[in-house]
């Protein structure tokens, strides 16, 4: 199975309303955006829709991240498209998700990933 990484821009409200998000981003100075970085075996647009609709799979597991469901505004393909040009397996995508999240944090974004 082929996996992709993706980035969702979050409403700035996440920084003021969510203490865990704020605590994870002490470097954030409010200049750039708040972001969520994830990985999926689906197309990023399809995965974003799952987050926004609170998708629950056939086994009854909620597959959407609460933070994206509540604060997600839109996808930011300019931050991830170049990374999906090479096919990745699950382990590679997980590693890329963490690497991208930390890279974006270093650039000044406030980032959530898991």
C-alpha positions, 0 to 999 in steps of 0.5 A, a space after each residue: 500500500 502507498 502512503 502520503 503525508 499531508 498538511 492541514 491549516 488550522 484556525 488560529 483559535 486552536 492556539 488560544 483554545 487548546 492548551 495541549 497544542 499551545 504546550 507543544 509549540 512554545 516556540 510559536 510567535 504568532 506570525 505563521 499559521 497553525 498546522 496539522 501534519 498527518 499521513 494516510 493511504 488515501 488521497 489527502 483531500 479524501 482524508 481531510 474530508 474524513 477528519 472534517 466529518 468525524 468519520 467512523 469506520 465499519 468497526 466503529 473506530 473514529 478515524 478523524 483527529 478532533 483537532 482537525 475536525 474542530 479547527 481544520 480549514 483547508 489543505 496546504 499542498 505547497 507544504 507536502 506535494 513534493 514529498 509524495 512524489 516518491 512512493 512511501 510505505 507506512 513506516 516511511 510515511 510515519 517517519 516523514 510525518 514526524 520529520 515534516 512536522 519538526 521541520 515546519 516547527 523549526 520554520 516558525 509554524 505551530 504544528 500538531 502531529 501524532 
